[in-house]
């Protein structure tokens, strides 16, 4: 299994897990498109990763930007073999206090973004006739639930359904779809949640980490960006329909379903 010479588009790739995925792909011999809302950061990341990386501005909730960004990736590298739908945000609040605009924003980035990038990528993959891989960044919350995260849990569950449909429709074209489901990874997104949850729940930040985030793990450890990136690489490199419509937990046992 190899991604040497493959072209991967990774959304939300200018920082956090997305950047880690991009770095792992480049090291493995792939060409990577750094698609991110922050255009300057996307271009800077691409420069740091070298000639096999391209920075593209992309708001995944905007149809025109998604289509233009995927088209530019194909024009620059000649094809697209892998899509990693990774862009995401987190907003935590009790359901009864959750602002509708925040619900809409989170759902748009996670689900609308996944739909728009998938549709754009599939159009090229089908036309190329050489197959491909679509990988969604799910979460243990694709299978489990936690308080304060109603839209996030809903969206991550939704990605599982989308992956299964893409797996069914894409099979005839050699396109596979799978979901990577990380536990808590110590990124800025998670760091932001710690004080927010501590304030909402009336507990210390230490208790949030120990008794909420890591309580369900087998060893009290955070998953790492590289852990997640290696799982994505595995799905990307697996080249047959034997492994499609599946999910892989990367959670130190937080979820075992």
C-alpha positions as CSV (number, residue, x, y, z in Angstrom):
1,X,0.0,0.0,0.0
2,X,1.4,3.4,-1.0
3,X,0.4,7.0,-1.6
4,X,3.5,7.8,-3.6
5,X,2.6,10.1,-6.5
6,X,-1.0,10.4,-5.3
7,X,-2.7,13.8,-4.9
8,X,-4.5,14.5,-1.7
9,X,-6.8,17.5,-0.8
10,X,-6.9,18.1,2.9
11,X,-9.4,20.6,4.3
12,X,-8.6,22.6,7.4
13,X,-5.0,21.7,6.7
14,X,-3.2,24.9,7.8
15,X,-3.2,23.9,11.5
16,X,-4.0,21.1,14.0
17,X,-4.9,17.7,12.8
18,X,-5.2,18.8,9.2
19,X,-1.7,20.0,9.1
20,X,-0.4,16.8,10.7
21,X,-2.2,14.8,8.0
22,X,-0.6,17.0,5.3
23,X,2.8,16.5,6.7
24,X,2.4,12.7,6.9
25,X,1.2,12.6,3.3
26,X,4.1,14.6,2.0
27,X,6.6,12.4,3.9
28,X,4.9,9.4,2.4
29,X,5.5,10.7,-1.2
30,X,2.1,12.2,-1.9
31,X,1.3,15.7,-3.3
32,X,-0.9,17.7,-1.0
33,X,-3.3,20.5,-1.4
34,X,-3.6,22.6,1.8
35,X,-7.2,23.8,1.7
36,X,-8.1,26.3,4.5
37,X,-10.3,29.2,5.3
38,X,-7.1,31.1,6.2
39,X,-5.6,31.7,2.8
40,X,-2.3,33.2,4.1
41,X,-1.8,30.4,6.5
42,X,-2.6,27.8,3.8
43,X,0.0,29.3,1.5
44,X,2.6,29.6,4.3
45,X,2.1,25.9,5.3
46,X,2.5,24.8,1.6
47,X,5.7,26.7,1.4
48,X,7.0,25.0,4.5
49,X,6.1,21.6,3.2
50,X,7.8,22.2,-0.1
51,X,7.2,21.8,-3.9
52,X,4.7,18.9,-3.4
53,X,2.3,21.1,-1.5
54,X,-0.1,23.8,-2.7
55,X,-2.0,26.3,-0.6
56,X,-5.7,27.0,-1.6
57,X,-8.1,29.3,0.0
58,X,-11.4,27.4,0.8
59,X,-14.4,28.1,2.9
60,X,-16.0,24.7,2.8
61,X,-19.5,26.1,3.4
62,X,-19.3,28.1,0.1
63,X,-20.1,26.0,-3.0
64,X,-18.2,28.3,-5.4
65,X,-15.1,28.3,-3.3
66,X,-15.1,24.5,-2.9
67,X,-15.6,23.9,-6.6
68,X,-12.9,26.4,-7.5
69,X,-10.5,25.1,-5.0
70,X,-10.9,21.5,-6.1
71,X,-10.6,22.6,-9.8
72,X,-7.4,24.5,-9.0
73,X,-5.9,21.4,-7.3
74,X,-6.6,19.3,-10.3
75,X,-5.2,22.0,-12.7
76,X,-2.0,22.3,-10.6
77,X,-1.3,18.6,-9.9
78,X,-3.3,17.0,-12.8
79,X,-5.6,14.9,-10.7
80,X,-7.1,14.2,-7.3
81,X,-6.8,10.8,-5.7
82,X,-7.6,11.5,-2.0
83,X,-10.0,13.8,-0.2
84,X,-9.6,14.3,3.5
85,X,-12.7,16.2,4.8
86,X,-11.2,17.5,8.0
87,X,-12.3,21.1,8.5
88,X,-14.3,21.6,11.7
89,X,-15.0,23.7,14.7
90,X,-16.4,23.1,18.2
91,X,-18.9,25.1,20.2
92,X,-20.0,23.8,23.6
93,X,-23.1,24.8,25.5
94,X,-26.2,23.1,27.0
95,X,-28.8,22.3,24.4
96,X,-31.4,24.7,26.0
97,X,-28.9,27.6,25.7
98,X,-27.5,26.7,22.3
99,X,-27.8,29.6,19.9
100,X,-29.4,28.6,16.6
101,X,-26.8,30.5,14.6
102,X,-24.1,28.5,16.3
103,X,-25.9,25.3,15.5
104,X,-26.2,26.3,11.9
105,X,-22.5,27.3,11.6
106,X,-21.3,24.1,13.1
107,X,-23.5,21.9,10.9
108,X,-22.6,23.9,7.8
109,X,-18.9,23.4,8.3
110,X,-19.0,19.8,9.2
111,X,-21.9,18.5,7.0
112,X,-22.4,21.0,4.2
113,X,-18.6,21.2,3.9
114,X,-18.3,17.4,3.7
115,X,-21.0,17.2,1.1
116,X,-19.6,20.0,-1.1
117,X,-16.0,18.8,-1.0
118,X,-17.1,15.2,-1.6
119,X,-19.3,16.1,-4.6
120,X,-16.5,18.2,-6.2
121,X,-13.9,15.6,-5.6
122,X,-16.1,12.7,-6.9
123,X,-16.8,14.5,-10.1
124,X,-13.1,14.5,-10.9
125,X,-12.4,11.0,-9.5
126,X,-15.2,9.5,-11.6
127,X,-14.0,11.2,-14.7
128,X,-10.4,10.1,-14.2
129,X,-11.4,6.5,-13.9
130,X,-8.6,5.6,-11.6
131,X,-10.5,5.3,-8.3
132,X,-9.8,7.2,-5.1
133,X,-10.4,7.6,-1.4
134,X,-12.6,9.9,0.6
135,X,-11.8,10.1,4.3
136,X,-13.9,11.9,6.8
137,X,-12.7,13.2,10.1
138,X,-15.2,11.8,12.4
139,X,-14.8,11.5,16.2
140,X,-15.6,9.1,19.0
141,X,-18.7,11.4,18.9
142,X,-19.6,9.7,15.7
143,X,-20.6,6.8,17.9
144,X,-20.9,8.2,21.4
145,X,-22.5,11.3,23.0
146,X,-21.4,13.8,25.5
147,X,-23.2,16.7,27.3
148,X,-22.8,20.2,25.8
149,X,-22.1,19.0,22.3
150,X,-25.5,18.5,20.6
151,X,-24.6,19.8,17.1
152,X,-21.1,18.3,17.1
153,X,-22.4,14.9,18.0
154,X,-25.2,15.2,15.5
155,X,-22.8,16.3,12.7
156,X,-20.2,13.6,13.5
157,X,-22.9,10.9,13.4
158,X,-24.0,12.3,10.0
159,X,-20.6,11.8,8.5
160,X,-20.9,8.1,9.2
161,X,-24.0,8.0,7.1
162,X,-22.5,10.1,4.3
163,X,-19.5,7.8,4.1
164,X,-21.7,4.7,3.7
165,X,-23.6,6.3,0.9
166,X,-20.3,7.4,-0.9
167,X,-19.0,3.8,-0.4
168,X,-22.1,2.4,-2.1
169,X,-22.2,4.9,-5.0
170,X,-18.4,5.1,-5.4
171,X,-17.7,1.3,-5.5
172,X,-18.4,1.0,-9.2
173,X,-15.8,3.8,-9.8
174,X,-13.2,2.3,-7.4
175,X,-13.8,5.1,-4.9
176,X,-13.7,4.1,-1.2
177,X,-15.1,6.1,1.7
178,X,-14.1,5.7,5.4
179,X,-14.2,7.6,8.6
180,X,-11.4,8.1,11.2
181,X,-12.8,8.6,14.7
182,X,-10.3,10.3,17.1
183,X,-10.7,10.6,20.8
184,X,-9.5,13.8,22.4
185,X,-6.4,15.2,20.7
186,X,-4.6,18.1,22.4
187,X,-5.1,20.7,19.7
188,X,-6.1,24.4,20.0
189,X,-9.7,23.2,19.4
190,X,-9.6,20.9,22.5
191,X,-7.6,23.4,24.6
192,X,-10.4,26.0,24.0
193,X,-13.0,23.5,25.3
194,X,-11.3,22.9,28.6
195,X,-12.0,26.3,30.3
196,X,-15.4,26.5,28.5
197,X,-16.5,23.1,30.0
198,X,-15.0,23.9,33.4
199,X,-17.1,27.1,33.5
200,X,-20.3,25.5,32.3
201,X,-20.0,22.5,34.6
202,X,-18.6,24.3,37.6
203,X,-15.5,22.2,37.9
204,X,-11.8,22.7,37.6
205,X,-10.0,22.5,34.3
206,X,-8.0,19.5,35.7
207,X,-11.3,17.7,36.3
208,X,-12.4,18.4,32.8
209,X,-9.3,16.7,31.4
210,X,-9.2,13.8,33.9
211,X,-12.8,13.0,34.5
212,X,-14.5,14.0,31.2
213,X,-12.0,14.0,28.4
214,X,-9.8,11.1,29.4
215,X,-12.0,9.2,31.8
216,X,-13.1,6.7,29.2
217,X,-9.6,5.9,27.9
218,X,-7.7,2.8,29.0
219,X,-4.6,4.7,30.0
220,X,-5.6,8.3,30.6
221,X,-3.7,9.6,27.6
222,X,-4.6,12.0,24.8
223,X,-4.4,10.7,21.2
224,X,-1.8,12.5,19.2
225,X,-2.0,14.3,15.9
226,X,0.3,11.7,14.4
227,X,-1.9,8.9,15.7
228,X,-4.8,10.3,13.7
229,X,-2.7,11.1,10.6
230,X,-1.3,7.6,10.4
231,X,-4.9,6.2,10.5
232,X,-5.9,8.5,7.7
233,X,-2.8,7.4,5.7
234,X,-3.8,3.8,6.2
235,X,-7.3,4.4,4.7
236,X,-5.8,6.4,1.9
237,X,-3.3,3.8,0.9
238,X,-5.7,0.8,1.1
239,X,-6.7,0.3,-2.6
240,X,-9.6,-2.1,-2.7
241,X,-13.3,-2.1,-1.9
242,X,-12.6,-4.6,0.8
243,X,-12.2,-1.7,3.2
244,X,-14.9,0.9,2.5
245,X,-17.9,2.3,4.5
246,X,-15.9,1.6,7.7
247,X,-14.7,3.6,10.7
248,X,-11.6,3.4,12.7
249,X,-11.4,4.6,16.3
250,X,-8.2,6.3,17.4
251,X,-9.1,7.0,21.0
252,X,-7.0,5.0,23.5
253,X,-10.1,2.9,24.0
254,X,-12.4,5.8,24.7
255,X,-14.8,4.2,22.3
256,X,-14.7,0.5,21.4
257,X,-17.8,0.3,19.1
